[in-house]
Amino acid sequence: MGAQWKAKHKDLAANIKGRVFGKLAKEIMIAARNGADPAANARLRLVVEQARKASIPKDTLERAIKKGAGLTGEAVHFDHVIYEGFAPHRVPVMVECLTDNVNRTASDMRVLFRKGQQGTSGSVSWDFDHVGMIEAEASTAGADPEMAAIEAGAQDLEVGEDGVTLFWTDPTDLDAVSRALPAQGFTVLSAKLGYKPKNPVDPASLSPEALEEVETFLAAMDANDDVQNVFAGLAG
């Protein structure tokens, strides 16, 4: 959870596929501004791979690439905005948005942060590192996450209970490490830039009721159409 908050409960994740497709389409359009060929556009290649693993429909993928690259004649404009603040019980959060209407998004954020506390620019970001985050799973027997991290050039790693390993990289090394991991016996599931908390809150320090309040707050944030990613300062 220290990397990117994700809905854990089935009821919270019930409509997640549609939101994932929409968010990936936005990222594809943004990345495609620098060229429609994934082979020559590293950022687009990473997002396209992630979209394919999420089973995004081929026509949706191709349409997003063409639209972002300006091949359809449609104007595409999204502002990248970061909102900072706290979830209930002083859990720090970074909320990354891509929006075509900054005023609408700002209004939505003010409402959503009422359950916590919205901060000003820099009020929370100082407690996060901007990093590359790669989720990968072993594709060969005996693949060693620690050795893979060393050989691929990752800075750190975190092995999850679900068998997925999160590799942390310097932002500039994200593409190189994601390309190197398959040779170390790992299949890359996703690769993106994000925020890693420096001093994460231990969920065990919160009561079950308090943790539920935090989860509900994060789920509401994630459900907003303009929100791309929610990074929460929770350990584990």
Residue frames relative to the residue before (quaternion, step in Angstrom):
aa qw qx qy qz dx dy dz
M 1.0000 0.0000 0.0000 0.0000 0.00 0.00 0.00
G 0.5471 0.6305 -0.3867 0.3919 3.53 1.28 -0.32
A 0.6666 0.4967 -0.3063 0.4638 3.56 1.22 -0.33
Q 0.7614 -0.2060 0.1908 0.5843 3.52 0.51 -1.17
W 0.4161 -0.7183 0.4950 0.2567 3.54 -0.73 1.05
K 0.0129 -0.7812 0.6241 -0.0073 3.55 -1.05 0.83
A 0.5545 -0.6180 0.4418 0.3398 3.55 -1.01 0.82
K 0.2647 -0.7897 0.5385 0.1279 3.55 -0.82 1.02
H 0.7174 0.4658 -0.2552 0.4508 3.55 0.97 -0.84
K 0.5872 -0.6144 0.3989 0.3444 3.56 -1.03 0.80
D 0.6590 0.5136 -0.3288 0.4402 3.58 0.96 -0.79
L 0.6526 0.4969 -0.3171 0.4760 3.59 1.10 -0.67
A 0.7393 0.4219 -0.2185 0.4772 3.58 1.09 -0.74
A 0.3529 0.7911 -0.4584 0.1986 3.59 1.28 -0.03
N 0.7959 0.2590 -0.1295 0.5317 3.59 0.93 -0.87
I 0.3266 0.8060 -0.4567 0.1875 3.54 1.26 0.34
K 0.5952 0.6014 -0.3820 0.3717 3.62 1.02 -0.71
G 0.6651 0.4990 -0.3096 0.4612 3.59 0.89 -0.87
R 0.6583 0.4973 -0.3073 0.4742 3.58 0.99 -0.81
V 0.6249 0.5357 -0.3374 0.4568 3.59 1.02 -0.79
F 0.6461 0.5171 -0.3217 0.4600 3.58 0.92 -0.89
G 0.6702 0.5097 -0.2976 0.4500 3.57 0.92 -0.94
K 0.6775 0.4882 -0.2886 0.4682 3.57 0.95 -0.87
L 0.6468 0.5059 -0.3207 0.4720 3.57 1.01 -0.77
A 0.6231 0.5404 -0.3427 0.4498 3.59 1.01 -0.77
K 0.6317 0.5227 -0.3307 0.4672 3.59 1.01 -0.77
E 0.6768 0.4933 -0.2979 0.4582 3.57 0.87 -0.96
I 0.6239 0.5347 -0.3349 0.4612 3.57 1.06 -0.74
M 0.6591 0.5106 -0.3108 0.4564 3.58 0.92 -0.90
I 0.6460 0.5092 -0.3198 0.4703 3.59 0.99 -0.82
A 0.6869 0.4893 -0.2875 0.4540 3.58 0.87 -0.97
A 0.6636 0.5391 -0.3005 0.4227 3.59 1.03 -0.82
R 0.4594 0.6722 -0.4561 0.3593 3.59 1.23 -0.14
N 0.7233 0.4219 -0.2312 0.4953 3.57 1.14 -0.66
G 0.7806 -0.2733 0.1396 0.5444 3.57 1.23 0.43
A 0.4223 -0.7463 0.4701 0.2091 3.55 -0.98 0.90
D 0.6194 0.5439 -0.3417 0.4514 3.60 1.28 -0.12
P 0.3801 -0.7529 0.4866 0.2276 3.63 -0.41 1.16
A 0.6081 0.5755 -0.3550 0.4159 3.60 1.10 -0.65
A 0.7549 0.3445 -0.1872 0.5257 3.58 1.11 -0.64
N 0.7078 0.3701 -0.2244 0.5583 3.58 1.30 -0.01
A 0.3023 -0.8108 0.4742 0.1621 3.57 -0.02 1.34
R 0.6561 0.5155 -0.3234 0.4462 3.57 0.92 -0.85
L 0.6587 0.4966 -0.3056 0.4754 3.56 0.97 -0.86
R 0.6264 0.5530 -0.3423 0.4297 3.59 0.96 -0.82
L 0.6659 0.5090 -0.3017 0.4543 3.59 0.93 -0.90
V 0.6841 0.4743 -0.2914 0.4712 3.58 0.94 -0.89
V 0.6294 0.5316 -0.3365 0.4562 3.59 1.01 -0.77
E 0.6410 0.5158 -0.3269 0.4650 3.59 0.97 -0.82
Q 0.6488 0.5117 -0.3093 0.4706 3.55 1.00 -0.85
A 0.6512 0.5218 -0.3114 0.4546 3.58 0.99 -0.86
R 0.6563 0.5068 -0.3158 0.4612 3.58 0.96 -0.80
K 0.6491 0.5063 -0.3155 0.4720 3.59 1.02 -0.78
A 0.6686 0.4704 -0.2927 0.4961 3.58 1.18 -0.55
S 0.4329 -0.7300 0.4251 0.3147 3.59 1.38 0.06
I 0.2069 0.7702 -0.5693 0.1998 3.57 0.98 0.82
P 0.5527 -0.6329 0.4162 0.3475 3.64 -0.86 0.87
K 0.5841 -0.6234 0.3996 0.3325 3.57 -0.99 0.88
D 0.6693 0.4978 -0.3160 0.4520 3.59 0.93 -0.85
T 0.6183 0.5306 -0.3399 0.4698 3.60 1.09 -0.68
L 0.6451 0.5278 -0.3035 0.4617 3.55 1.01 -0.87
E 0.7031 0.4683 -0.2732 0.4600 3.57 0.79 -1.02
R 0.6369 0.5312 -0.3246 0.4548 3.57 1.04 -0.80
A 0.6535 0.5145 -0.3114 0.4597 3.58 0.99 -0.82
I 0.6377 0.5222 -0.3254 0.4634 3.59 1.00 -0.79
K 0.6862 0.4840 -0.2837 0.4629 3.57 0.84 -0.99
K 0.6514 0.5178 -0.3152 0.4564 3.57 0.98 -0.85
G 0.6856 0.4889 -0.2844 0.4584 3.56 0.90 -0.92
A 0.6953 0.4663 -0.2657 0.4781 3.56 1.06 -0.76
G 0.5079 -0.6791 0.4041 0.3429 3.58 1.28 -0.01
L 0.4429 0.7207 -0.4331 0.3112 3.58 1.22 0.44
T 0.6729 0.4861 -0.2999 0.4700 3.61 1.25 -0.13
G 0.5108 -0.6557 0.4136 0.3716 3.56 1.27 -0.17
E 0.5747 0.5804 -0.3781 0.4357 3.59 1.30 -0.01
A 0.4088 -0.7000 0.5301 0.2489 3.55 -1.01 0.81
V 0.0883 -0.7885 0.6083 0.0209 3.56 -0.88 1.00
H 0.1374 0.7891 -0.5881 0.1126 3.54 -0.71 1.05
F 0.0709 0.7665 -0.6335 0.0781 3.53 -0.80 1.11
D 0.2763 -0.7281 0.6019 0.1769 3.55 -1.04 0.81
H 0.3043 -0.7247 0.5919 0.1783 3.53 -1.04 0.86
V 0.0446 0.8124 -0.5738 0.0937 3.57 -0.56 1.19
I 0.1869 -0.7669 0.6061 0.0982 3.56 -1.03 0.87
Y 0.1171 -0.7687 0.6261 0.0580 3.56 -0.95 0.95
E 0.1667 -0.7970 0.5781 0.0529 3.55 -0.98 0.92
G 0.3043 0.7546 -0.5512 0.1846 3.53 -1.16 0.55
F 0.5169 -0.6264 0.4866 0.3220 3.52 -1.25 -0.51
A 0.3917 -0.6378 0.6098 0.2607 3.49 -1.21 0.71
P 0.7055 -0.3964 0.3160 0.4953 3.61 -1.18 -0.02
H 0.8225 0.2297 -0.1959 0.4820 3.56 -1.21 0.65
R 0.6012 -0.6519 0.3189 0.3346 3.51 1.15 0.87
V 0.3403 0.7015 -0.5420 0.3136 3.57 1.00 0.80
P 0.3581 -0.7632 0.4908 0.2199 3.63 -0.52 1.10
V 0.0452 -0.8014 0.5964 0.0067 3.57 -1.05 0.74
M 0.1629 -0.7197 0.6656 0.1121 3.51 -1.27 0.65
V 0.1097 -0.8054 0.5821 0.0205 3.57 -0.70 1.10
E 0.1643 -0.8075 0.5648 0.0438 3.56 -0.56 1.23
C 0.0548 -0.8244 0.5629 -0.0219 3.57 -0.69 1.13
L 0.1181 -0.7062 0.6884 0.1159 3.50 -1.35 0.51
T 0.0903 0.8411 -0.5192 0.1215 3.56 -0.42 1.19
D 0.3319 -0.7193 0.5729 0.2103 3.54 -1.21 0.58
N 0.7476 0.2326 -0.1697 0.5985 3.57 1.33 0.15
V 0.2567 -0.8174 0.4985 0.1322 3.57 0.03 1.32
N 0.6380 0.5393 -0.3368 0.4344 3.59 0.98 -0.77
R 0.6422 0.5178 -0.3172 0.4678 3.57 1.00 -0.83
T 0.6773 0.4986 -0.2909 0.4561 3.55 0.90 -0.94
A 0.6364 0.5291 -0.3279 0.4556 3.58 0.97 -0.84
S 0.6461 0.5146 -0.3101 0.4707 3.57 1.02 -0.82
D 0.6459 0.5192 -0.3138 0.4634 3.57 0.97 -0.89
M 0.6624 0.5170 -0.3099 0.4450 3.59 0.95 -0.89
R 0.6201 0.5406 -0.3483 0.4494 3.59 1.00 -0.75
V 0.6593 0.4982 -0.3002 0.4764 3.56 1.02 -0.83
L 0.6907 0.4952 -0.2863 0.4424 3.59 0.84 -0.98
F 0.6893 0.4864 -0.2798 0.4583 3.58 1.05 -0.75
R 0.4427 0.6998 -0.4637 0.3151 3.61 1.21 -0.05
K 0.6512 0.5038 -0.3116 0.4744 3.57 1.16 -0.57
G 0.7426 0.2656 -0.1775 0.5887 3.55 1.31 -0.19
Q 0.5092 -0.6062 0.4663 0.3948 3.56 -0.69 -1.11
Q 0.2758 -0.7599 0.5660 0.1619 3.57 -0.67 1.08
G 0.2107 -0.7902 0.5665 0.1006 3.55 -0.97 0.89
T 0.5452 -0.5817 0.4821 0.3633 3.52 -1.34 0.08
S 0.6983 -0.4530 0.3355 0.4411 3.57 -1.28 0.22
G 0.7985 0.2599 -0.2161 0.4982 3.56 -0.77 1.06
S 0.5335 0.6621 -0.4001 0.3419 3.58 1.23 -0.28
V 0.7816 0.2367 -0.1255 0.5633 3.59 1.18 -0.54
S 0.5903 0.6313 -0.3643 0.3468 3.59 1.04 -0.74
W 0.5644 0.6040 -0.3876 0.4078 3.60 1.15 -0.49
D 0.7018 0.4590 -0.2520 0.4830 3.58 1.21 -0.56
F 0.6665 0.4221 -0.3017 0.5354 3.58 1.30 0.35
D 0.2957 -0.7040 0.6107 0.2096 3.56 -1.24 0.52
H 0.3635 -0.6944 0.5733 0.2389 3.57 -1.04 0.82
V 0.0757 0.8304 -0.5348 0.1367 3.57 -0.47 1.23
G 0.4560 -0.5906 0.5655 0.3514 3.49 -1.42 0.04
M 0.1145 -0.7966 0.5924 0.0378 3.58 -0.98 0.86
I 0.0229 -0.8013 0.5970 -0.0313 3.55 -0.71 1.10
E 0.1726 -0.7572 0.6230 0.0933 3.56 -0.78 1.06
A 0.1021 0.7994 -0.5810 0.1138 3.57 -0.77 1.04
E 0.1789 -0.7679 0.6029 0.1220 3.55 -1.22 0.49
A 0.6000 -0.5882 0.4061 0.3593 3.56 -1.13 0.69
S 0.1762 -0.7945 0.5756 0.0799 3.57 -0.90 0.96
T 0.7409 0.2756 -0.1908 0.5820 3.58 1.30 -0.15
A 0.5799 -0.6001 0.4254 0.3502 3.56 -1.11 0.71
G 0.8236 0.2465 -0.1831 0.4769 3.54 -0.99 0.84
A 0.3700 0.7244 -0.5041 0.2900 3.61 1.22 0.19
D 0.2392 -0.7975 0.5464 0.0910 3.57 -0.76 1.11
P 0.4059 -0.7438 0.4711 0.2451 3.63 -0.46 1.14
E 0.6689 0.5058 -0.3112 0.4470 3.59 0.90 -0.87
M 0.6649 0.4771 -0.3069 0.4860 3.58 0.94 -0.82
A 0.6273 0.5375 -0.3352 0.4531 3.57 1.02 -0.79
A 0.6388 0.5294 -0.3272 0.4524 3.57 0.98 -0.84
I 0.6604 0.5076 -0.3053 0.4615 3.57 0.94 -0.89
E 0.7116 0.4721 -0.2606 0.4504 3.57 0.79 -1.06
A 0.7178 0.4465 -0.2549 0.4695 3.59 1.00 -0.79
G 0.5213 -0.6690 0.3995 0.3479 3.58 1.22 -0.32
A 0.3752 0.7165 -0.5023 0.3059 3.59 1.18 0.49
Q 0.4921 -0.6759 0.4687 0.2850 3.58 -1.15 0.59
D 0.7934 -0.0645 0.0954 0.5977 3.58 1.04 -0.76
L 0.1588 -0.7854 0.5888 0.1062 3.57 -1.27 0.13
E 0.1227 -0.7576 0.6376 0.0667 3.51 -1.34 0.40
V 0.2199 -0.7936 0.5579 0.1029 3.57 -0.54 1.20
G 0.2801 -0.7906 0.5275 0.1352 3.56 -0.68 1.11
E 0.6336 -0.5498 0.3930 0.3765 3.55 -1.26 0.40
D 0.6701 0.5051 -0.2948 0.4571 3.59 1.19 -0.50
G 0.6080 -0.5855 0.3448 0.4107 3.59 1.26 0.20
V 0.5770 0.5622 -0.3779 0.4563 3.57 1.31 0.00
T 0.2178 -0.7757 0.5821 0.1095 3.55 -0.87 0.98
L 0.2404 -0.7500 0.6018 0.1327 3.54 -0.98 0.91
F 0.1360 -0.7865 0.6004 0.0483 3.56 -0.64 1.15
W 0.2391 -0.7592 0.5917 0.1276 3.57 -0.89 0.99
T 0.0343 -0.8004 0.5985 0.0056 3.57 -1.00 0.81
D 0.5705 -0.4814 0.4993 0.4399 3.50 -1.35 0.04
P 0.6109 -0.5863 0.3669 0.3854 3.64 -0.94 0.74
T 0.6932 0.4856 -0.2855 0.4496 3.59 0.97 -0.81
D 0.6855 0.4850 -0.2795 0.4655 3.60 1.24 -0.34
L 0.3647 0.7798 -0.4630 0.2109 3.59 1.26 -0.09
D 0.7108 0.4505 -0.2744 0.4653 3.61 0.73 -0.99
A 0.6605 0.5210 -0.3147 0.4397 3.60 0.90 -0.91
V 0.6773 0.4804 -0.2986 0.4705 3.60 0.92 -0.86
S 0.6502 0.5147 -0.3259 0.4540 3.59 0.95 -0.81
R 0.6458 0.5007 -0.3176 0.4809 3.59 1.12 -0.60
A 0.6953 0.5010 -0.2702 0.4388 3.59 1.07 -0.75
L 0.5893 0.6369 -0.3643 0.3381 3.60 1.05 -0.67
P 0.6205 0.5509 -0.3779 0.4107 3.69 0.89 -0.69
A 0.6427 0.5219 -0.3222 0.4590 3.60 1.06 -0.69
Q 0.6805 0.4531 -0.2745 0.5062 3.58 1.29 -0.33
G 0.6389 -0.5789 0.3101 0.4007 3.56 1.26 0.34
F 0.6278 0.5273 -0.3451 0.4569 3.58 1.18 0.49
T 0.2922 -0.7276 0.5965 0.1713 3.55 -1.09 0.81
V 0.3483 -0.7470 0.5315 0.1954 3.57 -0.71 1.08
L 0.2391 -0.7845 0.5621 0.1069 3.56 -0.80 1.08
S 0.7785 -0.1121 0.0834 0.6118 3.57 1.09 -0.72
A 0.0371 -0.7794 0.6253 0.0108 3.54 -1.21 0.54
K 0.2230 0.7740 -0.5611 0.1908 3.56 -0.67 1.08
L 0.5035 -0.5911 0.5214 0.3538 3.52 -1.36 0.14
G 0.1121 0.8073 -0.5718 0.0932 3.55 -1.03 0.71
Y 0.5210 -0.6371 0.4860 0.2940 3.53 -1.30 -0.35
K 0.1621 -0.7878 0.5923 0.0472 3.55 -0.85 1.07
P 0.4035 -0.7363 0.4831 0.2482 3.63 -0.65 1.05
K 0.4142 -0.7127 0.5133 0.2387 3.56 -1.00 0.84
N 0.7980 0.1350 -0.0423 0.5858 3.56 1.07 -0.78
P 0.0523 -0.8563 0.5133 0.0246 3.60 0.56 1.15
V 0.4762 -0.6458 0.5246 0.2845 3.52 -1.21 0.66
D 0.3914 -0.7049 0.5414 0.2385 3.57 -0.92 0.92
P 0.4466 -0.7067 0.4723 0.2793 3.63 -0.61 1.07
A 0.6056 0.5806 -0.3489 0.4177 3.58 1.15 -0.64
S 0.6199 0.5492 -0.3402 0.4454 3.58 1.24 -0.39
L 0.6583 0.4714 -0.2964 0.5065 3.56 1.32 -0.19
S 0.4985 -0.6202 0.5038 0.3363 3.56 -1.12 0.58
P 0.6555 -0.5020 0.3662 0.4292 3.64 -1.15 0.38
E 0.6502 0.5179 -0.3168 0.4567 3.58 1.02 -0.79
A 0.6588 0.5076 -0.3009 0.4667 3.56 1.00 -0.87
L 0.6515 0.5088 -0.3151 0.4663 3.58 0.97 -0.85
E 0.6263 0.5299 -0.3328 0.4649 3.58 1.05 -0.72
E 0.6271 0.5262 -0.3332 0.4678 3.59 1.04 -0.74
V 0.6403 0.5128 -0.3191 0.4746 3.58 1.00 -0.82
E 0.6619 0.5117 -0.3027 0.4566 3.60 0.89 -0.96
T 0.6508 0.5169 -0.3123 0.4602 3.59 0.96 -0.84
F 0.6331 0.5290 -0.3149 0.4693 3.56 1.02 -0.85
L 0.6894 0.4822 -0.2795 0.4628 3.59 0.86 -0.98
A 0.6300 0.5343 -0.3311 0.4561 3.58 1.05 -0.74
A 0.6441 0.5154 -0.3194 0.4663 3.59 1.00 -0.80
M 0.6240 0.5267 -0.3310 0.4728 3.57 1.04 -0.77
D 0.6949 0.5012 -0.2738 0.4369 3.55 0.81 -1.07
A 0.6516 0.5434 -0.3088 0.4299 3.58 1.13 -0.65
N 0.5374 0.6219 -0.4114 0.3940 3.60 1.22 -0.30
D 0.5262 -0.6845 0.4117 0.2917 3.58 -0.83 1.00
D 0.6947 0.4792 -0.2845 0.4547 3.60 1.08 -0.61
V 0.5988 0.5763 -0.3570 0.4265 3.59 1.24 -0.31
Q 0.2569 -0.7719 0.5676 0.1268 3.56 -0.80 1.07
N 0.8089 -0.0438 0.0912 0.5792 3.56 0.83 -1.02
V 0.1542 -0.7493 0.6358 0.1021 3.53 -1.19 0.66
F 0.0947 -0.7972 0.5961 0.0149 3.56 -0.65 1.15
A 0.0953 -0.8305 0.5487 -0.0010 3.56 -0.48 1.24
G 0.4389 -0.7030 0.5044 0.2424 3.54 -1.07 0.78
L 0.3651 0.6994 -0.5199 0.3276 3.55 0.63 1.20
A 0.4050 -0.7116 0.5180 0.2476 3.59 -0.94 0.82
G 0.7512 0.4243 -0.2885 0.4152 3.54 -1.28 0.41
